[in-house]
Amino acid sequence: MLAAKLTSQLPLDTLRRIHHGTSYRCLYTLSNVFLHTEGGRTRDTNLLSDSSALRRGFYSQSAFRPTFRLRDTQQYGRRSISLSAATIVNSAPRPIQPYLRLMRLDKPIGTWLLYLPCAWSIALAADPGHLPHLGILTLFGTGALLMRGAGCTINDMWDKDFDKKVSRTATRPIASGEISQRQALVFLGGQLSLALCVLSCLNYYSIALGAASLSLVISYPLMKRITYWPQFVLGLTFNWGALLGWSAVKGFCDWSVCLPLYFSGVMWTLIYDTIYAHQDKDDDVKIGVKSTALRFQEQTKPWLSGFTVAMLSGLVVAGVNAEQTLPYYAVLSTVAVHLTHQIYTLDIHKPEDCWKKFVSNRNLGLLLFLGIVAGNLWKERRENLLQNEEEVR
């Protein structure tokens, strides 16, 4: 009430002009709450955008960090709690927050991109007319979270000095000094130990196959110092699940399906990670690291178009060899349209557009997974129709 009394004596325009100061910003935000809401109901919905903008500025001060992000609903003026990976990390006990950020738990897009090729392979390996094995999908989801976190820890340990020189990465826990190299090494050991426990739940063939990928996980962060194609090595690493998922279900790899699927995944990684690399190309030049974004430069779109054709060709081959059906190919055509639009509208000189296009690949991967599942369920219907035709004959 004190804030309301104080602010009610000042014109609203005056308050807006001085709201950029920390104390006045806080005062004005409180005044909006008291003056324009009553009994939990909004009295002037036209001011919601102003108060929301000020609330973001208010919370951006280091002294004010809300546990959950609040949304105002215009219909009733109520606030609802919106959970996200970032808010979960910020809600964790403060001593463990740097470790959660080190494994990028607040940025789950990388985990999705690692997990989706596994999910494709598991779905392709399912018996005709059946859904993919839920237990194996869950197991691989856990493994993807742990291995992606381990990869990020290794990357930050290798790139500590580079990260300090780039504004986007300077606040990472190791680069900023929140976590020492020794602490990171111990944490890495814990992540890899848990990942090994997950891997040990699979058959012996899959355990050996999964262990073979560790060399790629460790060596990938070094590739940006050596070659302009680190994205290719990332593709080899991130899409290992295209081999491992099938073997976890069947106990072996059908190379006629797994290799084309793996190849397609590598091409997909070259597409989305080249787009991602364009965000950092100026900083990469300054600190002396390489990427496909620097290799392709203004010829990026033709290269990405070539990768798209190669990816789709591999998926067609994998689908034919896995005896996929109409829904799979229908979704594949939608994937082609998505990639074409993504590349055509890409602006490599706008980091925000590159990020938006990069993140959209999660939805593309999920769409392909649904297409595989639908195509597999369709197999039973097709087999029943063929059986009925034979009986009629």
C-alpha positions as semicolon CSV with decimal commas, in nm:
position;residue;x (nm);y (nm);z (nm)
1;M;0,000;0,000;0,000
2;L;0,292;0,233;0,063
3;A;0,405;0,190;-0,297
4;A;0,056;0,268;-0,422
5;K;0,034;0,586;-0,213
6;L;0,371;0,710;-0,326
7;T;0,322;0,637;-0,693
8;S;-0,037;0,760;-0,709
9;Q;0,097;1,114;-0,660
10;L;0,309;1,095;-0,978
11;P;0,180;1,101;-1,336
12;L;0,212;0,771;-1,520
13;D;0,424;0,922;-1,800
14;T;0,672;1,057;-1,547
15;L;0,709;0,716;-1,391
16;R;0,770;0,562;-1,732
17;R;1,050;0,809;-1,806
18;I;1,236;0,729;-1,486
19;H;1,164;0,355;-1,467
20;H;1,510;0,266;-1,606
21;G;1,670;0,335;-1,268
22;T;1,673;0,025;-1,045
23;S;1,486;0,168;-0,749
24;Y;1,232;0,356;-0,961
25;R;1,183;0,050;-1,179
26;C;1,092;-0,157;-0,876
27;L;0,862;0,120;-0,749
28;Y;0,684;0,159;-1,081
29;T;0,633;-0,213;-1,121
30;L;0,473;-0,231;-0,778
31;S;0,254;0,066;-0,861
32;N;0,121;-0,108;-1,172
33;V;0,034;-0,410;-0,965
34;F;-0,159;-0,205;-0,707
35;L;-0,315;0,051;-0,939
36;H;-0,427;-0,176;-1,222
37;T;-0,526;-0,497;-1,047
38;E;-0,785;-0,546;-0,782
39;G;-0,892;-0,869;-0,618
40;G;-0,690;-1,076;-0,866
41;R;-0,884;-0,926;-1,163
42;T;-0,723;-0,701;-1,423
43;R;-0,882;-0,357;-1,448
44;D;-0,694;-0,237;-1,756
45;T;-0,571;-0,513;-1,986
46;N;-0,406;-0,257;-2,217
47;L;-0,136;-0,206;-1,955
48;L;-0,040;-0,572;-1,930
49;S;0,234;-0,544;-2,188
50;D;0,388;-0,244;-2,008
51;S;0,387;-0,409;-1,669
52;S;0,519;-0,734;-1,815
53;A;0,807;-0,553;-1,980
54;L;0,891;-0,374;-1,658
55;R;0,865;-0,696;-1,461
56;R;1,126;-0,851;-1,693
57;G;1,353;-0,555;-1,629
58;F;1,283;-0,575;-1,256
59;Y;1,376;-0,943;-1,245
60;S;1,687;-0,890;-1,454
61;Q;1,854;-0,720;-1,155
62;S;2,090;-0,958;-0,978
63;A;1,904;-0,921;-0,649
64;F;1,577;-1,051;-0,791
65;R;1,567;-1,401;-0,942
66;P;1,227;-1,569;-0,946
67;T;1,207;-1,943;-0,914
68;F;0,935;-1,980;-1,176
69;R;0,842;-1,772;-1,479
70;L;0,497;-1,618;-1,431
71;R;0,249;-1,548;-1,707
72;D;-0,043;-1,307;-1,690
73;T;-0,361;-1,442;-1,843
74;Q;-0,565;-1,163;-1,997
75;Q;-0,901;-1,324;-1,928
76;Y;-0,887;-1,336;-1,549
77;G;-0,563;-1,159;-1,460
78;R;-0,435;-1,472;-1,286
79;R;-0,079;-1,596;-1,288
80;S;0,016;-1,947;-1,393
81;I;0,344;-2,123;-1,332
82;S;0,534;-2,212;-1,650
83;L;0,800;-2,476;-1,595
84;S;1,095;-2,505;-1,829
85;A;1,438;-2,665;-1,817
86;A;1,594;-2,329;-1,731
87;T;1,357;-2,263;-1,441
88;I;1,414;-2,612;-1,305
89;V;1,788;-2,550;-1,303
90;N;1,741;-2,210;-1,140
91;S;1,520;-2,372;-0,875
92;A;1,784;-2,630;-0,783
93;P;2,006;-2,580;-0,475
94;R;2,262;-2,314;-0,559
95;P;2,574;-2,535;-0,512
96;I;2,463;-2,779;-0,782
97;Q;2,340;-2,524;-1,035
98;P;2,683;-2,483;-1,202
99;Y;2,702;-2,858;-1,259
100;L;2,354;-2,867;-1,412
101;R;2,453;-2,583;-1,643
102;L;2,781;-2,759;-1,724
103;M;2,582;-3,056;-1,857
104;R;2,346;-2,810;-2,034
105;L;2,040;-2,932;-1,849
106;D;1,896;-2,584;-1,897
107;K;1,930;-2,620;-2,277
108;P;1,771;-2,955;-2,370
109;I;1,779;-2,912;-2,749
110;G;2,112;-3,097;-2,771
111;T;1,971;-3,391;-2,579
112;W;1,678;-3,410;-2,820
113;L;1,908;-3,408;-3,123
114;L;2,116;-3,688;-2,971
115;Y;1,811;-3,893;-2,871
116;L;1,604;-3,874;-3,189
117;P;1,825;-4,095;-3,412
118;C;1,806;-4,356;-3,134
119;A;1,428;-4,329;-3,133
120;W;1,413;-4,364;-3,514
121;S;1,618;-4,682;-3,501
122;I;1,417;-4,831;-3,213
123;A;1,092;-4,759;-3,396
124;L;1,219;-4,910;-3,722
125;A;1,321;-5,226;-3,536
126;A;0,978;-5,279;-3,380
127;D;0,774;-5,577;-3,494
128;P;0,515;-5,506;-3,769
129;G;0,196;-5,365;-3,626
130;H;0,353;-5,287;-3,288
131;L;0,458;-4,967;-3,113
132;P;0,828;-4,923;-3,031
133;H;0,946;-5,070;-2,701
134;L;0,869;-4,808;-2,434
135;G;1,127;-4,941;-2,188
136;I;1,409;-4,920;-2,442
137;L;1,298;-4,571;-2,549
138;T;1,311;-4,460;-2,185
139;L;1,650;-4,621;-2,132
140;F;1,793;-4,444;-2,436
141;G;1,641;-4,115;-2,323
142;T;1,828;-4,146;-1,994
143;G;2,146;-4,242;-2,176
144;A;2,113;-3,947;-2,416
145;L;2,078;-3,706;-2,124
146;L;2,389;-3,844;-1,954
147;M;2,606;-3,874;-2,264
148;R;2,513;-3,532;-2,394
149;G;2,604;-3,392;-2,052
150;A;2,934;-3,581;-2,056
151;G;3,010;-3,450;-2,404
152;C;2,943;-3,093;-2,293
153;T;3,169;-3,138;-1,990
154;I;3,451;-3,270;-2,211
155;N;3,394;-2,987;-2,459
156;D;3,412;-2,718;-2,189
157;M;3,724;-2,872;-2,037
158;W;3,899;-2,862;-2,374
159;D;3,765;-2,516;-2,466
160;K;3,806;-2,329;-2,138
161;D;4,045;-2,070;-2,283
162;F;3,841;-2,028;-2,602
163;D;3,514;-1,988;-2,413
164;K;3,654;-1,700;-2,210
165;K;3,698;-1,498;-2,530
166;V;3,342;-1,544;-2,662
167;S;3,061;-1,347;-2,503
168;R;2,806;-1,627;-2,552
169;T;3,024;-1,884;-2,374
170;A;3,217;-1,671;-2,124
171;T;2,965;-1,746;-1,849
172;R;2,997;-2,123;-1,878
173;P;3,089;-2,272;-1,539
174;I;3,446;-2,375;-1,619
175;A;3,530;-2,064;-1,822
176;S;3,391;-1,835;-1,550
177;G;3,572;-2,021;-1,271
178;E;3,261;-2,155;-1,096
179;I;3,390;-2,509;-1,148
180;S;3,757;-2,606;-1,153
181;Q;3,909;-2,849;-1,400
182;R;3,950;-3,105;-1,123
183;Q;3,586;-3,072;-1,015
184;A;3,477;-3,106;-1,377
185;L;3,686;-3,421;-1,417
186;V;3,527;-3,580;-1,110
187;F;3,181;-3,482;-1,237
188;L;3,263;-3,628;-1,578
189;G;3,359;-3,955;-1,411
190;G;3,021;-3,965;-1,239
191;Q;2,833;-3,900;-1,563
192;L;3,022;-4,167;-1,754
193;S;2,972;-4,416;-1,470
194;L;2,597;-4,363;-1,476
195;A;2,595;-4,388;-1,855
196;L;2,782;-4,718;-1,827
197;C;2,512;-4,844;-1,591
198;V;2,251;-4,761;-1,854
199;L;2,455;-4,929;-2,127
200;S;2,498;-5,242;-1,915
201;C;2,120;-5,291;-1,924
202;L;2,148;-5,376;-2,295
203;N;2,264;-5,695;-2,465
204;Y;2,635;-5,772;-2,507
205;Y;2,639;-5,674;-2,875
206;S;2,498;-5,332;-2,789
207;I;2,738;-5,285;-2,496
208;A;3,036;-5,338;-2,727
209;L;2,885;-5,115;-2,994
210;G;2,809;-4,838;-2,746
211;A;3,155;-4,848;-2,591
212;A;3,306;-4,801;-2,938
213;S;3,155;-4,452;-2,959
214;L;3,349;-4,320;-2,659
215;S;3,652;-4,231;-2,871
216;L;3,432;-4,006;-3,086
217;V;3,284;-3,838;-2,778
218;I;3,630;-3,755;-2,643
219;S;3,793;-3,648;-2,970
220;Y;3,513;-3,436;-3,119
221;P;3,595;-3,114;-2,924
222;L;3,948;-3,120;-3,069
223;M;3,828;-3,130;-3,429
224;K;3,751;-2,757;-3,448
225;R;4,125;-2,695;-3,402
226;I;4,220;-2,932;-3,683
227;T;3,961;-2,925;-3,960
228;Y;3,686;-2,711;-4,108
229;W;3,458;-3,017;-4,079
230;P;3,404;-3,062;-3,704
231;Q;3,030;-3,084;-3,778
232;F;3,095;-3,405;-3,970
233;V;3,267;-3,559;-3,667
234;L;2,979;-3,439;-3,450
235;G;2,743;-3,616;-3,690
236;L;2,937;-3,940;-3,654
237;T;2,910;-3,902;-3,276
238;F;2,553;-3,781;-3,236
239;N;2,399;-4,040;-3,466
240;W;2,563;-4,350;-3,320
241;G;2,224;-4,426;-3,170
242;A;2,097;-4,506;-3,520
243;L;2,310;-4,821;-3,494
244;L;2,266;-4,879;-3,124
245;G;1,886;-4,852;-3,114
246;W;1,832;-5,135;-3,363
247;S;2,085;-5,360;-3,190
248;A;1,921;-5,297;-2,852
249;V;1,593;-5,431;-2,990
250;K;1,718;-5,711;-3,216
251;G;2,051;-5,806;-3,062
252;F;2,234;-5,731;-3,389
253;C;2,250;-5,465;-3,662
254;D;2,074;-5,503;-3,994
255;W;2,327;-5,296;-4,188
256;S;2,094;-5,256;-4,486
257;V;1,872;-5,043;-4,261
258;C;2,112;-4,909;-3,999
259;L;2,384;-4,776;-4,229
260;P;2,151;-4,567;-4,450
261;L;1,980;-4,440;-4,134
262;Y;2,317;-4,353;-3,979
263;F;2,427;-4,180;-4,300
264;S;2,106;-3,975;-4,306
265;G;2,159;-3,873;-3,945
266;V;2,512;-3,752;-4,021
267;M;2,381;-3,544;-4,312
268;W;2,109;-3,402;-4,085
269;T;2,370;-3,300;-3,829
270;L;2,571;-3,125;-4,100
271;I;2,258;-2,926;-4,184
272;Y;2,153;-2,812;-3,839
273;D;2,499;-2,767;-3,688
274;T;2,625;-2,565;-3,983
275;I;2,328;-2,336;-3,928
276;Y;2,415;-2,324;-3,557
277;A;2,781;-2,246;-3,631
278;H;2,687;-1,933;-3,825
279;Q;2,596;-1,772;-3,493
280;D;2,958;-1,782;-3,378
281;K;3,151;-1,739;-3,703
282;D;3,286;-1,392;-3,619
283;D;3,414;-1,506;-3,280
284;D;3,550;-1,826;-3,434
285;V;3,764;-1,624;-3,674
286;K;3,901;-1,414;-3,387
287;I;3,999;-1,708;-3,168
288;G;4,117;-1,930;-3,452
289;V;3,875;-2,225;-3,455
290;K;3,719;-2,379;-3,763
291;S;3,369;-2,482;-3,871
292;T;3,167;-2,565;-4,181
293;A;3,009;-2,219;-4,151
294;L;3,351;-2,067;-4,219
295;R;3,423;-2,326;-4,487
296;F;3,100;-2,268;-4,681
297;Q;3,041;-1,896;-4,607
298;E;2,811;-1,752;-4,878
299;Q;2,781;-2,094;-5,042
300;T;2,612;-2,237;-4,732
301;K;2,269;-2,282;-4,890
302;P;2,390;-2,492;-5,188
303;W;2,588;-2,713;-4,949
304;L;2,289;-2,754;-4,716
305;S;2,069;-2,839;-5,015
306;G;2,312;-3,114;-5,112
307;F;2,310;-3,252;-4,758
308;T;1,931;-3,248;-4,765
309;V;1,916;-3,454;-5,084
310;A;2,166;-3,702;-4,935
311;M;1,969;-3,724;-4,608
312;L;1,639;-3,790;-4,780
313;S;1,795;-4,047;-5,012
314;G;1,933;-4,235;-4,714
315;L;1,596;-4,230;-4,541
316;V;1,427;-4,367;-4,853
317;V;1,679;-4,653;-4,873
318;A;1,637;-4,729;-4,501
319;G;1,259;-4,724;-4,541
320;V;1,262;-4,959;-4,839
321;N;1,494;-5,206;-4,666
322;A;1,282;-5,191;-4,349
323;E;0,969;-5,250;-4,560
324;Q;0,812;-4,924;-4,449
325;T;0,468;-4,824;-4,571
326;L;0,274;-4,524;-4,700
327;P;0,260;-4,314;-4,379
328;Y;0,640;-4,320;-4,357
329;Y;0,686;-4,184;-4,708
330;A;0,410;-3,928;-4,660
331;V;0,590;-3,792;-4,354
332;L;0,919;-3,807;-4,541
333;S;0,775;-3,571;-4,802
334;T;0,674;-3,334;-4,521
335;V;1,029;-3,351;-4,384
336;A;1,156;-3,258;-4,730
337;V;0,927;-2,955;-4,741
338;H;1,037;-2,850;-4,391
339;L;1,407;-2,869;-4,480
340;T;1,354;-2,688;-4,810
341;H;1,172;-2,404;-4,636
342;Q;1,431;-2,397;-4,358
343;I;1,719;-2,356;-4,601
344;Y;1,540;-2,118;-4,839
345;T;1,440;-1,874;-4,563
346;L;1,766;-1,898;-4,367
347;D;1,954;-1,573;-4,309
348;I;2,308;-1,675;-4,215
349;H;2,389;-1,319;-4,110
350;K;2,123;-1,308;-3,837
351;P;2,214;-1,515;-3,529
352;E;1,857;-1,509;-3,401
353;D;1,729;-1,659;-3,728
354;C;2,003;-1,923;-3,722
355;W;1,901;-2,020;-3,369
356;K;1,534;-2,039;-3,465
357;K;1,609;-2,263;-3,764
358;F;1,844;-2,479;-3,556
359;V;1,585;-2,540;-3,283
360;S;1,315;-2,627;-3,539
361;N;1,504;-2,948;-3,618
362;R;1,373;-3,103;-3,298
363;N;1,021;-3,089;-3,440
364;L;1,149;-3,232;-3,768
365;G;1,303;-3,527;-3,583
366;L;0,987;-3,589;-3,382
367;L;0,779;-3,578;-3,701
368;L;1,000;-3,840;-3,862
369;F;0,970;-4,059;-3,552
370;L;0,591;-4,042;-3,571
371;G;0,608;-4,128;-3,941
372;I;0,814;-4,439;-3,865
373;V;0,571;-4,547;-3,592
374;A;0,267;-4,490;-3,815
375;G;0,433;-4,671;-4,103
376;N;0,509;-4,968;-3,883
377;L;0,152;-4,986;-3,753
378;W;0,031;-4,973;-4,114
379;K;0,229;-5,290;-4,191
380;E;-0,020;-5,505;-4,003
381;R;-0,309;-5,365;-4,202
382;R;-0,126;-5,423;-4,529
383;E;-0,038;-5,780;-4,433
384;N;-0,399;-5,849;-4,337
385;L;-0,519;-5,718;-4,673
386;L;-0,270;-5,937;-4,859
387;Q;-0,375;-6,237;-4,653
388;N;-0,744;-6,174;-4,730
389;E;-0,670;-6,143;-5,100
390;E;-0,488;-6,477;-5,097
391;E;-0,781;-6,642;-4,919
392;V;-1,024;-6,503;-5,176
393;R;-0,812;-6,645;-5,456
